[in-house]
Amino acid sequence: MKIRQLIYRLRNILIIISLAVTTTYTSAATPEQIAKVIKQVNDIRFIQGQFVQQKKIQGIAYPLKAEGHFMFWKGQGLYLATDKPFFNAMTLTSTGIINWQLDGTGTMAQEESGIIQREVNKTLLAFFSADIALIEQRFKVDWVFDKDQWQLSLTPKMDIIQKNMRVAIIRGQQFMNELSVIAANGDQTDLTFSAQQESAQPTAVQCRWFYLQAQNACNKF
């Protein structure tokens, strides 16, 4: 039993090390570097792009892959839609979650039951919102930089998260490019963002995915 536990711990350590060295970050962060990244994120009013998600689950030989697109609207929330292998969409706001059908019908939902997916979603929304205070409340924060590239490692502070999540690592440059989350059991979720485009506000079509009653709210766009 002790040998199995040792192998399990070594495997998780190797996973964390492999994530950390995927890109070589050579210098510790300065307050000016951190402030620059936070300002870049905080200045974003609306951004859209694509993402690929891969989940590596213990006992499954191949990763589970999903592709989709996202929209973040400052002050309104984060819309995440999986397009492949099937449609699944939600809008995360500071007050709740809207689940969407393909025809645009939405319903308010209870908080997701899976703690890892819940923490992935909360972390994404907090980072896009530049809510560093919330992130630092929930995680031990470690920034490192290599020129314009940055990496933010988040180690859970709360016991309930520590029991389920080992670490989250965010990497970026102008925008957030990658998010990797390692669960306590060694499962790993990787999100890669691409084709990101920033604008001042959404279109009327995009706006509708942020409101259950969108007609009046989106008429001005």
Buried (B, 14 or more C-beta within 10 A) or exposed (E): EEEEEEEEEEEBEEBBEEBBEEBEBEEEBEEEBBEBBEEBBEEBEBBBBBBBBBBBBEEEEEEEEBEBBBBBBBEBBBBBBBBEEEEBBBBBBEEEBBBBEEEEEBEEEEEBEEBBEBBBBBBBBBBBBBBBEBBEEBBEBBBBBEEEBBBBBBBBEEEEBEEBBBBBBBBBEEBBBBBBBBBBEBBBBBBBBEEBEBEEEBEEEBBBBBBEEBEEBBEEE
